Amino acid sequence: MKNLNRYKFTFGKKQLTLTTEHDNLFMEEIERLVQEKYQAIEEKLPNADAETKALLLAINALSVQLLREMEHAKVEAELANVKGMVLKKNVTLVDLDELEEKV
């Protein structure tokens, strides 16, 4: 089992402690992003309660993640296609080489 790190930060008005496999440098960057995105929602919806803001933050994050996963899947499919073309081309070259050896 990996070493777990306990990372504390404040989200809205709540003090949170996260148990994570990530180091403090990574978690500081996560905290910075969370604060930045939360502040953007705060500016657009100043009268929304903290729970609504947190839910919007989570939904926005999952939306970005889904878009990236879809793009990743598209790139993976393109890569598989290119690999298939390269393998087909390599087989063709090997076949030609074998033909030359037989002649």
MARZAKE-200037 format. One record per atom (N, C-alpha, C, CB): residue number from 0; atom name; z, x, y. Coordinates in Angstrom, 2 decimals, decimal comma, m for minus. Glycine has a CB too. Example, Ala and Ser with C-alpha at 12.3 -4.5 7.8 and 13.67 -1.06 7.14 Angstrom:
# residues 2
<pos:0 site:N z:7,80 x:13,19 y:m5,69>
<pos:0 site:CA z:7,80 x:12,30 y:m4,50>
<pos:0 site:C z:7,80 x:13,20 y:m3,30>
<pos:0 site:CB z:9,05 x:11,31 y:m4,47>
<pos:1 site:N z:7,08 x:12,85 y:m2,25>
<pos:1 site:CA z:7,14 x:13,67 y:m1,06>
<pos:1 site:C z:7,87 x:12,90 y:0,03>
<pos:1 site:CB z:5,72 x:14,08 y:m0,60>
END
This chain:
# residues 103
<pos:0 site:N z:0,00 x:0,84 y:m1,18>
<pos:0 site:CA z:0,00 x:0,00 y:0,00>
<pos:0 site:C z:0,00 x:0,89 y:1,25>
<pos:0 site:CB z:1,23 x:m0,96 y:0,00>
<pos:1 site:N z:m0,82 x:0,54 y:2,19>
<pos:1 site:CA z:m0,91 x:1,32 y:3,42>
<pos:1 site:C z:0,35 x:1,18 y:4,25>
<pos:1 site:CB z:m2,13 x:0,88 y:4,23>
<pos:2 site:N z:0,58 x:2,18 y:5,11>
<pos:2 site:CA z:1,70 x:2,09 y:6,04>
<pos:2 site:C z:1,41 x:0,99 y:7,06>
<pos:2 site:CB z:1,94 x:3,44 y:6,76>
<pos:3 site:N z:2,37 x:0,16 y:7,29>
<pos:3 site:CA z:2,19 x:m0,92 y:8,25>
<pos:3 site:C z:2,84 x:m0,52 y:9,57>
<pos:3 site:CB z:2,80 x:m2,24 y:7,72>
<pos:4 site:N z:2,19 x:m0,90 y:10,64>
<pos:4 site:CA z:2,64 x:m0,60 y:11,99>
<pos:4 site:C z:3,13 x:m1,90 y:12,63>
<pos:4 site:CB z:1,49 x:0,04 y:12,84>
<pos:5 site:N z:4,24 x:m1,85 y:13,28>
<pos:5 site:CA z:4,74 x:m3,01 y:14,03>
<pos:5 site:C z:4,42 x:m2,77 y:15,49>
<pos:5 site:CB z:6,30 x:m3,24 y:13,82>
<pos:6 site:N z:3,62 x:m3,67 y:16,05>
<pos:6 site:CA z:3,16 x:m3,52 y:17,43>
<pos:6 site:C z:3,64 x:m4,71 y:18,24>
<pos:6 site:CB z:1,60 x:m3,39 y:17,50>
<pos:7 site:N z:4,31 x:m4,43 y:19,36>
<pos:7 site:CA z:4,85 x:m5,50 y:20,20>
<pos:7 site:C z:4,06 x:m5,59 y:21,50>
<pos:7 site:CB z:6,35 x:m5,25 y:20,51>
<pos:8 site:N z:3,77 x:m6,83 y:21,90>
<pos:8 site:CA z:3,17 x:m7,07 y:23,21>
<pos:8 site:C z:3,43 x:m8,50 y:23,64>
<pos:8 site:CB z:1,66 x:m6,79 y:23,18>
<pos:9 site:N z:3,18 x:m8,76 y:24,91>
<pos:9 site:CA z:3,41 x:m10,09 y:25,46>
<pos:9 site:C z:2,08 x:m10,81 y:25,59>
<pos:9 site:CB z:4,14 x:m10,02 y:26,82>
<pos:10 site:N z:2,04 x:m12,03 y:25,08>
<pos:10 site:CA z:0,85 x:m12,87 y:25,18>
<pos:10 site:C z:1,26 x:m14,13 y:25,93>
<pos:10 site:CB z:0,25 x:m13,22 y:23,75>
<pos:11 site:N z:0,68 x:m14,30 y:27,12>
<pos:11 site:CA z:1,13 x:m15,40 y:27,97>
<pos:11 site:C z:2,58 x:m15,13 y:28,34>
<pos:11 site:CB z:0,98 x:m16,79 y:27,26>
<pos:12 site:N z:3,46 x:m16,01 y:27,93>
<pos:12 site:CA z:4,89 x:m15,82 y:28,20>
<pos:12 site:C z:5,66 x:m15,50 y:26,92>
<pos:12 site:CB z:5,48 x:m17,07 y:28,87>
<pos:13 site:N z:4,94 x:m15,24 y:25,83>
<pos:13 site:CA z:5,60 x:m15,00 y:24,54>
<pos:13 site:C z:5,56 x:m13,52 y:24,18>
<pos:13 site:CB z:4,94 x:m15,83 y:23,44>
<pos:14 site:N z:6,69 x:m13,04 y:23,72>
<pos:14 site:CA z:6,78 x:m11,69 y:23,18>
<pos:14 site:C z:6,40 x:m11,78 y:21,70>
<pos:14 site:CB z:8,23 x:m11,07 y:23,37>
<pos:15 site:N z:5,40 x:m11,01 y:21,29>
<pos:15 site:CA z:4,93 x:m11,03 y:19,91>
<pos:15 site:C z:5,11 x:m9,68 y:19,25>
<pos:15 site:CB z:3,46 x:m11,46 y:19,85>
<pos:16 site:N z:5,36 x:m9,70 y:17,96>
<pos:16 site:CA z:5,37 x:m8,49 y:17,16>
<pos:16 site:C z:4,36 x:m8,69 y:16,04>
<pos:16 site:CB z:6,81 x:m8,16 y:16,59>
<pos:17 site:N z:3,35 x:m7,84 y:16,00>
<pos:17 site:CA z:2,32 x:m7,92 y:14,98>
<pos:17 site:C z:2,55 x:m6,83 y:13,95>
<pos:17 site:CB z:0,90 x:m7,81 y:15,60>
<pos:18 site:N z:2,41 x:m7,16 y:12,70>
<pos:18 site:CA z:2,46 x:m6,17 y:11,63>
<pos:18 site:C z:1,01 x:m5,92 y:11,22>
<pos:18 site:CB z:3,35 x:m6,64 y:10,41>
<pos:19 site:N z:0,59 x:m4,66 y:11,34>
<pos:19 site:CA z:m0,82 x:m4,35 y:11,17>
<pos:19 site:C z:m1,01 x:m3,00 y:10,51>
<pos:19 site:CB z:m1,54 x:m4,39 y:12,50>
<pos:20 site:N z:m2,18 x:m2,78 y:9,94>
<pos:20 site:CA z:m2,54 x:m1,48 y:9,38>
<pos:20 site:C z:m3,13 x:m0,57 y:10,45>
<pos:20 site:CB z:m3,53 x:m1,65 y:8,21>
<pos:21 site:N z:m3,39 x:m1,12 y:11,63>
<pos:21 site:CA z:m4,02 x:m0,37 y:12,71>
<pos:21 site:C z:m2,99 x:0,43 y:13,51>
<pos:21 site:CB z:m4,79 x:m1,31 y:13,64>
<pos:22 site:N z:m3,45 x:1,54 y:14,08>
<pos:22 site:CA z:m2,55 x:2,37 y:14,88>
<pos:22 site:C z:m2,38 x:1,78 y:16,28>
<pos:22 site:CB z:m3,08 x:3,82 y:14,97>
<pos:23 site:N z:m1,44 x:2,35 y:17,05>
<pos:23 site:CA z:m1,14 x:1,83 y:18,38>
<pos:23 site:C z:m2,33 x:1,90 y:19,32>
<pos:23 site:CB z:0,02 x:2,60 y:18,97>
<pos:24 site:N z:m3,14 x:2,94 y:19,23>
<pos:24 site:CA z:m4,30 x:3,06 y:20,12>
<pos:24 site:C z:m5,26 x:1,89 y:19,92>
<pos:24 site:CB z:m5,03 x:4,39 y:19,86>
<pos:25 site:N z:m5,51 x:1,54 y:18,66>
<pos:25 site:CA z:m6,37 x:0,40 y:18,35>
<pos:25 site:C z:m5,74 x:m0,89 y:18,88>
<pos:25 site:CB z:m6,62 x:0,29 y:16,83>
<pos:26 site:N z:m4,45 x:m1,06 y:18,64>
<pos:26 site:CA z:m3,77 x:m2,28 y:19,05>
<pos:26 site:C z:m3,68 x:m2,39 y:20,57>
<pos:26 site:CB z:m2,38 x:m2,32 y:18,45>
<pos:27 site:N z:m3,57 x:m1,27 y:21,26>
<pos:27 site:CA z:m3,58 x:m1,30 y:22,73>
<pos:27 site:C z:m4,91 x:m1,81 y:23,24>
<pos:27 site:CB z:m3,29 x:0,09 y:23,30>
<pos:28 site:N z:m5,99 x:m1,44 y:22,59>
<pos:28 site:CA z:m7,31 x:m1,93 y:22,97>
<pos:28 site:C z:m7,43 x:m3,43 y:22,68>
<pos:28 site:CB z:m8,43 x:m1,15 y:22,23>
<pos:29 site:N z:m6,90 x:m3,86 y:21,55>
<pos:29 site:CA z:m6,88 x:m5,30 y:21,23>
<pos:29 site:C z:m6,09 x:m6,05 y:22,29>
<pos:29 site:CB z:m6,28 x:m5,55 y:19,82>
<pos:30 site:N z:m4,93 x:m5,53 y:22,62>
<pos:30 site:CA z:m4,08 x:m6,17 y:23,64>
<pos:30 site:C z:m4,82 x:m6,26 y:24,97>
<pos:30 site:CB z:m2,76 x:m5,41 y:23,81>
<pos:31 site:N z:m5,51 x:m5,18 y:25,36>
<pos:31 site:CA z:m6,26 x:m5,18 y:26,61>
<pos:31 site:C z:m7,34 x:m6,27 y:26,59>
<pos:31 site:CB z:m6,90 x:m3,80 y:26,86>
<pos:32 site:N z:m8,06 x:m6,38 y:25,48>
<pos:32 site:CA z:m9,10 x:m7,41 y:25,36>
<pos:32 site:C z:m8,52 x:m8,81 y:25,41>
<pos:32 site:CB z:m9,89 x:m7,22 y:24,07>
<pos:33 site:N z:m7,41 x:m9,01 y:24,71>
<pos:33 site:CA z:m6,76 x:m10,32 y:24,69>
<pos:33 site:C z:m6,33 x:m10,71 y:26,11>
<pos:33 site:CB z:m5,53 x:m10,32 y:23,74>
<pos:34 site:N z:m5,70 x:m9,77 y:26,81>
<pos:34 site:CA z:m5,24 x:m10,05 y:28,18>
<pos:34 site:C z:m6,42 x:m10,36 y:29,09>
<pos:34 site:CB z:m4,43 x:m8,86 y:28,74>
<pos:35 site:N z:m7,49 x:m9,60 y:28,95>
<pos:35 site:CA z:m8,69 x:m9,80 y:29,78>
<pos:35 site:C z:m9,30 x:m11,18 y:29,53>
<pos:35 site:CB z:m9,74 x:m8,71 y:29,50>
<pos:36 site:N z:m9,46 x:m11,54 y:28,26>
<pos:36 site:CA z:m10,06 x:m12,84 y:27,93>
<pos:36 site:C z:m9,13 x:m14,00 y:28,31>
<pos:36 site:CB z:m10,39 x:m12,90 y:26,42>
<pos:37 site:N z:m7,84 x:m13,80 y:28,10>
<pos:37 site:CA z:m6,87 x:m14,84 y:28,46>
<pos:37 site:C z:m6,90 x:m15,06 y:29,97>
<pos:37 site:CB z:m5,43 x:m14,44 y:27,99>
<pos:38 site:N z:m6,96 x:m13,99 y:30,75>
<pos:38 site:CA z:m7,01 x:m14,08 y:32,22>
<pos:38 site:C z:m8,27 x:m14,81 y:32,67>
<pos:38 site:CB z:m6,95 x:m12,68 y:32,86>
<pos:39 site:N z:m9,40 x:m14,56 y:32,01>
<pos:39 site:CA z:m10,64 x:m15,25 y:32,36>
<pos:39 site:C z:m10,51 x:m16,75 y:32,13>
<pos:39 site:CB z:m11,82 x:m14,69 y:31,54>
<pos:40 site:N z:m9,88 x:m17,13 y:31,03>
<pos:40 site:CA z:m9,65 x:m18,56 y:30,77>
<pos:40 site:C z:m8,67 x:m19,13 y:31,79>
<pos:40 site:CB z:m9,12 x:m18,77 y:29,32>
<pos:41 site:N z:m7,63 x:m18,36 y:32,10>
<pos:41 site:CA z:m6,63 x:m18,77 y:33,09>
<pos:41 site:C z:m7,29 x:m19,08 y:34,44>
<pos:41 site:CB z:m5,55 x:m17,67 y:33,27>
<pos:42 site:N z:m8,24 x:m18,24 y:34,84>
<pos:42 site:CA z:m8,93 x:m18,44 y:36,12>
<pos:42 site:C z:m9,80 x:m19,69 y:36,12>
<pos:42 site:CB z:m9,77 x:m17,23 y:36,46>
<pos:43 site:N z:m10,41 x:m19,99 y:34,97>
<pos:43 site:CA z:m11,29 x:m21,16 y:34,89>
<pos:43 site:C z:m10,51 x:m22,45 y:34,67>
<pos:43 site:CB z:m12,29 x:m20,98 y:33,77>
<pos:44 site:N z:m9,38 x:m22,34 y:33,99>
<pos:44 site:CA z:m8,57 x:m23,53 y:33,68>
<pos:44 site:C z:m7,11 x:m23,27 y:34,03>
<pos:44 site:CB z:m8,70 x:m23,91 y:32,18>
<pos:45 site:N z:m6,80 x:m23,16 y:35,31>
<pos:45 site:CA z:m5,43 x:m22,81 y:35,70>
<pos:45 site:C z:m4,39 x:m23,87 y:35,32>
<pos:45 site:CB z:m5,37 x:m22,58 y:37,19>
<pos:46 site:N z:m4,81 x:m25,10 y:35,15>
<pos:46 site:CA z:m3,85 x:m26,16 y:34,82>
<pos:46 site:C z:m3,67 x:m26,39 y:33,33>
<pos:46 site:CB z:m4,27 x:m27,44 y:35,47>
<pos:47 site:N z:m4,45 x:m25,68 y:32,50>
<pos:47 site:CA z:m4,32 x:m25,85 y:31,05>
<pos:47 site:C z:m3,02 x:m25,21 y:30,58>
<pos:47 site:CB z:m5,54 x:m25,22 y:30,30>
<pos:48 site:N z:m2,44 x:m25,80 y:29,53>
<pos:48 site:CA z:m1,21 x:m25,21 y:29,00>
<pos:48 site:C z:m1,54 x:m23,96 y:28,17>
<pos:48 site:CB z:m0,43 x:m26,26 y:28,13>
<pos:49 site:N z:m0,52 x:m23,17 y:27,91>
<pos:49 site:CA z:m0,70 x:m21,89 y:27,21>
<pos:49 site:C z:m1,31 x:m22,06 y:25,83>
<pos:49 site:CB z:0,64 x:m21,16 y:27,09>
<pos:50 site:N z:m0,94 x:m23,13 y:25,13>
<pos:50 site:CA z:m1,48 x:m23,37 y:23,79>
<pos:50 site:C z:m2,98 x:m23,63 y:23,84>
<pos:50 site:CB z:m0,76 x:m24,56 y:23,12>
<pos:51 site:N z:m3,42 x:m24,43 y:24,81>
<pos:51 site:CA z:m4,84 x:m24,72 y:24,96>
<pos:51 site:C z:m5,61 x:m23,44 y:25,27>
<pos:51 site:CB z:m5,08 x:m25,77 y:26,07>
<pos:52 site:N z:m5,05 x:m22,62 y:26,15>
<pos:52 site:CA z:m5,70 x:m21,35 y:26,50>
<pos:52 site:C z:m5,81 x:m20,44 y:25,27>
<pos:52 site:CB z:m4,93 x:m20,64 y:27,63>
<pos:53 site:N z:m4,75 x:m20,40 y:24,49>
<pos:53 site:CA z:m4,76 x:m19,57 y:23,29>
<pos:53 site:C z:m5,79 x:m20,07 y:22,28>
<pos:53 site:CB z:m3,36 x:m19,54 y:22,64>
<pos:54 site:N z:m5,89 x:m21,39 y:22,13>
<pos:54 site:CA z:m6,89 x:m21,96 y:21,22>
<pos:54 site:C z:m8,30 x:m21,66 y:21,70>
<pos:54 site:CB z:m6,69 x:m23,48 y:21,09>
<pos:55 site:N z:m8,54 x:m21,79 y:22,99>
<pos:55 site:CA z:m9,86 x:m21,47 y:23,54>
<pos:55 site:C z:m10,20 x:m20,00 y:23,33>
<pos:55 site:CB z:m9,93 x:m21,83 y:25,03>
<pos:56 site:N z:m9,21 x:m19,15 y:23,51>
<pos:56 site:CA z:m9,41 x:m17,72 y:23,29>
<pos:56 site:C z:m9,79 x:m17,46 y:21,83>
<pos:56 site:CB z:m8,12 x:m16,93 y:23,65>
<pos:57 site:N z:m9,09 x:m18,09 y:20,90>
<pos:57 site:CA z:m9,38 x:m17,92 y:19,47>
<pos:57 site:C z:m10,76 x:m18,46 y:19,12>
<pos:57 site:CB z:m8,33 x:m18,63 y:18,62>
<pos:58 site:N z:m11,11 x:m19,62 y:19,64>
<pos:58 site:CA z:m12,43 x:m20,21 y:19,36>
<pos:58 site:C z:m13,53 x:m19,33 y:19,93>
<pos:58 site:CB z:m12,52 x:m21,63 y:19,96>
<pos:59 site:N z:m13,35 x:m18,82 y:21,14>
<pos:59 site:CA z:m14,34 x:m17,93 y:21,73>
<pos:59 site:C z:m14,50 x:m16,66 y:20,90>
<pos:59 site:CB z:m13,95 x:m17,57 y:23,17>
<pos:60 site:N z:m13,38 x:m16,10 y:20,44>
<pos:60 site:CA z:m13,43 x:m14,87 y:19,63>
<pos:60 site:C z:m14,15 x:m15,12 y:18,31>
<pos:60 site:CB z:m12,01 x:m14,34 y:19,36>
<pos:61 site:N z:m13,86 x:m16,24 y:17,67>
<pos:61 site:CA z:m14,53 x:m16,56 y:16,42>
<pos:61 site:C z:m16,02 x:m16,83 y:16,62>
<pos:61 site:CB z:m13,87 x:m17,77 y:15,76>
<pos:62 site:N z:m16,37 x:m17,41 y:17,75>
<pos:62 site:CA z:m17,77 x:m17,65 y:18,08>
<pos:62 site:C z:m18,53 x:m16,32 y:18,20>
<pos:62 site:CB z:m17,89 x:m18,47 y:19,39>
<pos:63 site:N z:m17,93 x:m15,38 y:18,91>
<pos:63 site:CA z:m18,55 x:m14,06 y:19,05>
<pos:63 site:C z:m18,65 x:m13,39 y:17,69>
<pos:63 site:CB z:m17,73 x:m13,16 y:20,03>
<pos:64 site:N z:m17,60 x:m13,49 y:16,89>
<pos:64 site:CA z:m17,61 x:m12,87 y:15,56>
<pos:64 site:C z:m18,72 x:m13,47 y:14,70>
<pos:64 site:CB z:m16,25 x:m13,05 y:14,87>
<pos:65 site:N z:m18,86 x:m14,79 y:14,71>
<pos:65 site:CA z:m19,90 x:m15,45 y:13,92>
<pos:65 site:C z:m21,28 x:m15,00 y:14,35>
<pos:65 site:CB z:m19,78 x:m16,96 y:14,03>
<pos:66 site:N z:m21,52 x:m14,93 y:15,67>
<pos:66 site:CA z:m22,82 x:m14,47 y:16,15>
<pos:66 site:C z:m23,12 x:m13,05 y:15,69>
<pos:66 site:CB z:m22,87 x:m14,54 y:17,68>
<pos:67 site:N z:m22,10 x:m12,19 y:15,74>
<pos:67 site:CA z:m22,29 x:m10,80 y:15,28>
<pos:67 site:C z:m22,53 x:m10,74 y:13,79>
<pos:67 site:CB z:m21,06 x:m9,95 y:15,64>
<pos:68 site:N z:m21,83 x:m11,56 y:13,02>
<pos:68 site:CA z:m22,05 x:m11,58 y:11,57>
<pos:68 site:C z:m23,46 x:m12,07 y:11,23>
<pos:68 site:CB z:m21,01 x:m12,47 y:10,88>
<pos:69 site:N z:m23,94 x:m13,06 y:11,97>
<pos:69 site:CA z:m25,29 x:m13,55 y:11,75>
<pos:69 site:C z:m26,32 x:m12,47 y:12,09>
<pos:69 site:CB z:m25,55 x:m14,81 y:12,60>
<pos:70 site:N z:m26,11 x:m11,75 y:13,18>
<pos:70 site:CA z:m27,00 x:m10,67 y:13,57>
<pos:70 site:C z:m26,94 x:m9,55 y:12,53>
<pos:70 site:CB z:m26,64 x:m10,13 y:14,97>
<pos:71 site:N z:m25,74 x:m9,26 y:12,04>
<pos:71 site:CA z:m25,58 x:m8,22 y:11,01>
<pos:71 site:C z:m26,34 x:m8,61 y:9,74>
<pos:71 site:CB z:m24,08 x:m8,00 y:10,69>
<pos:72 site:N z:m26,24 x:m9,87 y:9,34>
<pos:72 site:CA z:m26,94 x:m10,35 y:8,15>
<pos:72 site:C z:m28,46 x:m10,22 y:8,34>
<pos:72 site:CB z:m26,56 x:m11,82 y:7,84>
<pos:73 site:N z:m28,93 x:m10,52 y:9,54>
<pos:73 site:CA z:m30,36 x:m10,39 y:9,84>
<pos:73 site:C z:m30,80 x:m8,93 y:9,73>
<pos:73 site:CB z:m30,67 x:m10,95 y:11,24>
<pos:74 site:N z:m30,02 x:m8,02 y:10,28>
<pos:74 site:CA z:m30,34 x:m6,59 y:10,21>
<pos:74 site:C z:m30,29 x:m6,11 y:8,76>
<pos:74 site:CB z:m29,37 x:m5,76 y:11,09>
<pos:75 site:N z:m29,30 x:m6,57 y:8,01>
<pos:75 site:CA z:m29,20 x:m6,20 y:6,59>
<pos:75 site:C z:m30,42 x:m6,67 y:5,81>
<pos:75 site:CB z:m27,91 x:m6,78 y:5,97>
<pos:76 site:N z:m30,90 x:m7,89 y:6,09>
<pos:76 site:CA z:m32,08 x:m8,41 y:5,42>
<pos:76 site:C z:m33,32 x:m7,58 y:5,79>
<pos:76 site:CB z:m32,31 x:m9,89 y:5,79>
<pos:77 site:N z:m33,44 x:m7,22 y:7,06>
<pos:77 site:CA z:m34,56 x:m6,38 y:7,49>
<pos:77 site:C z:m34,50 x:m5,01 y:6,82>
<pos:77 site:CB z:m34,56 x:m6,21 y:9,02>
<pos:78 site:N z:m33,31 x:m4,45 y:6,71>
<pos:78 site:CA z:m33,13 x:m3,16 y:6,05>
<pos:78 site:C z:m33,51 x:m3,24 y:4,58>
<pos:78 site:CB z:m31,67 x:m2,68 y:6,20>
<pos:79 site:N z:m33,09 x:m4,31 y:3,91>
<pos:79 site:CA z:m33,43 x:m4,49 y:2,50>
<pos:79 site:C z:m34,94 x:m4,60 y:2,34>
<pos:79 site:CB z:m32,74 x:m5,75 y:1,92>
<pos:80 site:N z:m35,59 x:m5,29 y:3,26>
<pos:80 site:CA z:m37,04 x:m5,43 y:3,23>
<pos:80 site:C z:m37,72 x:m4,07 y:3,38>
<pos:80 site:CB z:m37,51 x:m6,39 y:4,33>
<pos:81 site:N z:m37,25 x:m3,28 y:4,34>
<pos:81 site:CA z:m37,82 x:m1,95 y:4,56>
<pos:81 site:C z:m37,58 x:m1,06 y:3,35>
<pos:81 site:CB z:m37,22 x:m1,31 y:5,83>
<pos:82 site:N z:m36,36 x:m1,12 y:2,77>
<pos:82 site:CA z:m36,07 x:m0,34 y:1,58>
<pos:82 site:C z:m37,02 x:m0,72 y:0,44>
<pos:82 site:CB z:m34,61 x:m0,54 y:1,14>
<pos:83 site:N z:m37,25 x:m2,02 y:0,30>
<pos:83 site:CA z:m38,18 x:m2,48 y:m0,73>
<pos:83 site:C z:m39,58 x:m1,95 y:m0,50>
<pos:83 site:CB z:m38,22 x:m3,99 y:m0,77>
<pos:84 site:N z:m40,03 x:m1,94 y:0,73>
<pos:84 site:CA z:m41,36 x:m1,41 y:1,05>
<pos:84 site:C z:m41,43 x:0,09 y:0,76>
<pos:84 site:CB z:m41,72 x:m1,68 y:2,53>
<pos:85 site:N z:m40,37 x:0,81 y:1,11>
<pos:85 site:CA z:m40,34 x:2,26 y:0,86>
<pos:85 site:C z:m40,35 x:2,54 y:m0,64>
<pos:85 site:CB z:m39,10 x:2,90 y:1,51>
<pos:86 site:N z:m39,55 x:1,80 y:m1,38>
<pos:86 site:CA z:m39,51 x:2,00 y:m2,83>
<pos:86 site:C z:m40,87 x:1,68 y:m3,45>
<pos:86 site:CB z:m38,43 x:1,13 y:m3,47>
<pos:87 site:N z:m41,49 x:0,63 y:m2,99>
<pos:87 site:CA z:m42,81 x:0,26 y:m3,51>
<pos:87 site:C z:m43,81 x:1,37 y:m3,20>
<pos:87 site:CB z:m43,29 x:m1,09 y:m2,90>
<pos:88 site:N z:m43,75 x:1,90 y:m1,99>
<pos:88 site:CA z:m44,65 x:2,96 y:m1,59>
<pos:88 site:C z:m44,38 x:4,21 y:m2,41>
<pos:88 site:CB z:m44,50 x:3,27 y:m0,08>
<pos:89 site:N z:m43,11 x:4,54 y:m2,65>
<pos:89 site:CA z:m42,76 x:5,71 y:m3,46>
<pos:89 site:C z:m43,24 x:5,56 y:m4,90>
<pos:89 site:CB z:m41,25 x:5,93 y:m3,45>
<pos:90 site:N z:m43,14 x:4,36 y:m5,46>
<pos:90 site:CA z:m43,63 x:4,12 y:m6,82>
<pos:90 site:C z:m45,13 x:4,32 y:m6,85>
<pos:90 site:CB z:m43,26 x:2,70 y:m7,30>
<pos:91 site:N z:m45,81 x:3,83 y:m5,84>
<pos:91 site:CA z:m47,26 x:4,00 y:m5,77>
<pos:91 site:C z:m47,62 x:5,48 y:m5,71>
<pos:91 site:CB z:m47,84 x:3,25 y:m4,55>
<pos:92 site:N z:m46,90 x:6,26 y:m4,91>
<pos:92 site:CA z:m47,16 x:7,69 y:m4,81>
<pos:92 site:C z:m46,87 x:8,39 y:m6,13>
<pos:92 site:CB z:m46,33 x:8,30 y:m3,69>
<pos:93 site:N z:m45,81 x:8,01 y:m6,80>
<pos:93 site:CA z:m45,50 x:8,60 y:m8,10>
<pos:93 site:C z:m46,60 x:8,27 y:m9,08>
<pos:93 site:CB z:m44,13 x:8,10 y:m8,62>
<pos:94 site:N z:m47,06 x:7,04 y:m9,09>
<pos:94 site:CA z:m48,13 x:6,65 y:m9,99>
<pos:94 site:C z:m49,38 x:7,47 y:m9,72>
<pos:94 site:CB z:m48,44 x:5,16 y:m9,84>
<pos:95 site:N z:m49,72 x:7,69 y:m8,46>
<pos:95 site:CA z:m50,89 x:8,50 y:m8,13>
<pos:95 site:C z:m50,71 x:9,94 y:m8,62>
<pos:95 site:CB z:m51,15 x:8,48 y:m6,63>
<pos:96 site:N z:m49,50 x:10,46 y:m8,45>
<pos:96 site:CA z:m49,21 x:11,81 y:m8,93>
<pos:96 site:C z:m49,37 x:11,90 y:m10,43>
<pos:96 site:CB z:m47,80 x:12,24 y:m8,53>
<pos:97 site:N z:m48,91 x:10,90 y:m11,15>
<pos:97 site:CA z:m49,03 x:10,89 y:m12,61>
<pos:97 site:C z:m50,50 x:10,83 y:m13,00>
<pos:97 site:CB z:m48,26 x:9,70 y:m13,22>
<pos:98 site:N z:m51,28 x:10,07 y:m12,26>
<pos:98 site:CA z:m52,72 x:9,99 y:m12,55>
<pos:98 site:C z:m53,38 x:11,36 y:m12,39>
<pos:98 site:CB z:m53,41 x:8,96 y:m11,61>
<pos:99 site:N z:m53,03 x:12,09 y:m11,35>
<pos:99 site:CA z:m53,60 x:13,40 y:m11,11>
<pos:99 site:C z:m53,22 x:14,38 y:m12,22>
<pos:99 site:CB z:m53,15 x:13,92 y:m9,76>
<pos:100 site:N z:m52,00 x:14,28 y:m12,75>
<pos:100 site:CA z:m51,56 x:15,17 y:m13,80>
<pos:100 site:C z:m52,33 x:14,92 y:m15,08>
<pos:100 site:CB z:m50,08 x:15,01 y:m14,05>
<pos:101 site:N z:m52,71 x:13,67 y:m15,34>
<pos:101 site:CA z:m53,42 x:13,33 y:m16,57>
<pos:101 site:C z:m54,88 x:13,76 y:m16,53>
<pos:101 site:CB z:m53,34 x:11,83 y:m16,82>
<pos:102 site:N z:m55,43 x:13,92 y:m15,33>
<pos:102 site:CA z:m56,84 x:14,26 y:m15,20>
<pos:102 site:C z:m57,08 x:15,71 y:m15,47>
<pos:102 site:CB z:m57,36 x:13,91 y:m13,84>
END
